[in-house]
Amino acid sequence: MRDKKLQNGLIVTIILTICGIFCAQVLLKAMDGNKITYAEPDTTIEVIEEIVEKQVIRQNTPILAKKENAGKELILIDKSGSMKDFVNAVYSENVQFFKNNDLWSFDTEVSKNEIEITSIEFGGDTNVFKAINEAAKAEYDTVWLCSDLEHNTGELKLLDEAKEMTIIVYSPKPLSEKANLALETLKEANDVRVITIS
């Protein structure tokens, strides 16, 4: 009788041990599976966000149709370092428009009659109003301004002749507080439009 009880106890112990090992394996596998499950979506989301951001830049940078009686037109390129990728993206979508109009670039000085976008060296501070006022002196009627409006050098001032121009701004991002200060002065012009592309 005693031997039978020992035998039954041994069988129960073996069964419980096997069950314990099996449960432990299932638990470890589930935990390991969870790690994989959580890792993959994070990576996928990052890739998707990166692709979407690039697509947005490419899909939302067409130059507006030329307005009637636009007069003499000029493209002004902000040469600050943060503008390089944006300018290249806009250019790649509007090559013919760039070739058909005069092109200047600027930082704290204005470089007139640029031949190619690829010849522009990006970097430096920004004087938006010097560039716009120079365009007014050269008797341009419409200025297409590729800039984030981060004006950090010189006065926030439009010449009287600059106030007669149409100014169309293409900015790579929502305007900062500093950029909005510049925009308030730009609004003194005859016609100002701002197109932000995030």
Phi, psi and omega in degrees: 000314179298320180296324181292320177297318178299319181296315179297320179297322179294319179297315179299317180300315180297316181298315180296322179297315180298315179300319180297315179298316181298314180297320179297318180296318179298317181296315179298318180295319179296317179296318179296320179297322179298320179302314180295317182299319182283330184287318186295313180300321179302313180298316181298317180299317180300316181296315181298316180299321180295317180294314181300318181300316180293321180294322180298316179300316183287328186271348186236030179239027176288141175290140178298152177302142181300132179284156177297140178055045180291341180072210181281124187248149180220138172260125179249124183251121174287121184269008180298150187304327183289348185266349189304305183297320181295313180299316179298323179293315179297317181299316183298334179269349188220043185304313184296321178299318179295321181289335184272355183230158176295148184227122172240159173230162183206151165232258170266349174237164182250126176258115185264152176058049172297142182270315183223149174302322183295344180273351182281130175261114184275145178138152177111182180278182188224128172235088184297318188285332175297317180296314181294319180293325175296321178296321179295318178298329179275007173066038172279145180263325182230131178242126173262108189255110175269101186199151172271003178061024178279066181292120182228009179218132176088177184285150170270083187211132174258134172293158180302319181292332178290331180290346179272353185274164167263128181239120180245115186260130170250114182244142183281000185197166173304143186290138178281176178299318179296317180296323179294329175296316178297320181297323179302321178287321179299330182295350176287346181287164183303317183209117181235131176230138180236126179241111179259138183233113183265000000 
